[in-house]
Amino acid sequence: MASSKEYLDFILEQLSGLDGISFRAMMGEYILYLHGKIIGGVYDDRFLVKPTKSAVAMMPDADLEIPYEGAKEMLLVDNVDNREFLKGLLTAMYDELPAPGRKKQPR
């Protein structure tokens, strides 16, 4: 099942207090970025984030879910209605996320 544009728009609205949020559509789902770093995404109308130490600490009871077949587990964010929580979560995660990869130049 692909994610709806409406759910993506809802999540983006909830994250609107943060500068640097962007997304990329990929195979019916949406990868979310904060200042170019992948934070997670919207998969099957679920907001999932990478399981960084900060994210696990802030959501100790969160379910680990697989965004798509063959992917690593991610944390399900249940508290999507709380904008302040989401802002704090992504801000806390940011320094633990890997730097964005460089795109390979065509030869």
C-alpha positions as CSV (number, residue, x, y, z in Angstrom):
1,M,0.0,0.0,0.0
2,A,1.4,3.4,-1.0
3,S,1.2,6.4,1.3
4,S,-1.3,9.1,0.6
5,K,-0.3,12.6,-0.3
6,E,-2.8,13.8,2.4
7,Y,-0.9,12.0,5.1
8,L,2.4,13.3,3.9
9,D,0.9,16.8,3.9
10,F,-0.3,16.3,7.5
11,I,3.2,15.2,8.7
12,L,4.8,18.1,6.8
13,E,2.4,20.5,8.5
14,Q,3.2,19.0,11.9
15,L,6.9,19.6,11.1
16,S,6.4,23.1,9.8
17,G,8.0,24.6,12.9
18,L,11.4,23.2,11.8
19,D,13.5,24.8,9.2
20,G,15.2,22.5,6.6
21,I,12.5,19.8,6.2
22,S,12.2,18.4,2.7
23,F,11.1,15.1,1.1
24,R,11.5,13.0,-1.9
25,A,8.9,10.7,-3.3
26,M,10.2,7.1,-3.9
27,M,8.1,4.2,-5.1
28,G,4.8,5.5,-3.6
29,E,6.4,6.4,-0.3
30,Y,8.2,9.5,1.0
31,I,11.7,9.9,2.4
32,L,12.0,12.9,4.8
33,Y,15.1,15.0,5.3
34,L,16.3,17.5,7.9
35,H,19.0,19.8,6.4
36,G,19.8,17.1,3.9
37,K,20.1,14.2,6.4
38,I,17.6,11.4,6.1
39,I,15.5,11.3,9.3
40,G,12.9,8.7,8.2
41,G,9.9,8.8,6.1
42,V,6.2,8.2,5.5
43,Y,5.6,4.5,4.7
44,D,2.1,3.0,4.3
45,D,0.7,6.2,6.0
46,R,3.0,5.7,9.0
47,F,5.6,8.2,10.2
48,L,8.8,6.2,10.8
49,V,12.2,7.6,12.0
50,K,15.7,6.1,12.2
51,P,16.3,4.4,15.6
52,T,19.0,6.7,16.9
53,K,19.9,6.7,20.6
54,S,18.0,10.0,21.1
55,A,14.9,8.7,19.3
56,V,14.9,5.4,21.3
57,A,15.4,7.4,24.6
58,M,12.5,9.7,23.7
59,M,10.2,6.9,22.6
60,P,11.2,3.9,24.7
61,D,7.9,2.0,24.0
62,A,7.8,2.7,20.3
63,D,7.3,-0.2,18.0
64,L,10.0,-1.2,15.6
65,E,8.6,-1.6,12.1
66,I,9.9,-2.4,8.7
67,P,9.1,0.4,6.2
68,Y,9.3,-1.9,3.2
69,E,10.5,-5.4,2.5
70,G,14.3,-5.8,2.9
71,A,14.7,-2.5,4.9
72,K,16.1,-2.0,8.3
73,E,13.7,-1.5,11.2
74,M,12.6,2.0,12.1
75,L,10.7,3.5,15.0
76,L,7.0,4.2,14.6
77,V,6.1,7.7,15.8
78,D,2.7,7.5,17.4
79,N,2.7,11.0,18.8
80,V,2.3,12.8,15.5
81,D,-0.3,15.2,16.9
82,N,2.2,16.9,19.2
83,R,4.2,19.4,17.2
84,E,6.6,20.3,20.1
85,F,7.4,16.6,20.6
86,L,8.2,16.1,16.9
87,K,10.4,19.2,16.9
88,G,12.3,18.0,19.9
89,L,12.6,14.5,18.5
90,L,14.1,15.5,15.2
91,T,16.3,18.1,16.8
92,A,17.7,15.6,19.2
93,M,18.2,13.0,16.4
94,Y,20.0,15.4,14.0
95,D,23.5,15.2,15.3
96,E,23.4,11.4,15.4
97,L,22.4,11.0,11.8
98,P,25.1,10.4,9.1
99,A,26.0,13.2,6.8
100,P,24.3,13.2,3.4
101,G,26.1,11.1,0.8
102,R,27.6,12.7,-2.2
103,K,26.0,12.0,-5.5
104,K,28.2,10.2,-7.9
105,Q,29.0,12.2,-11.0
106,P,28.3,10.5,-14.3
107,R,31.4,9.6,-16.3
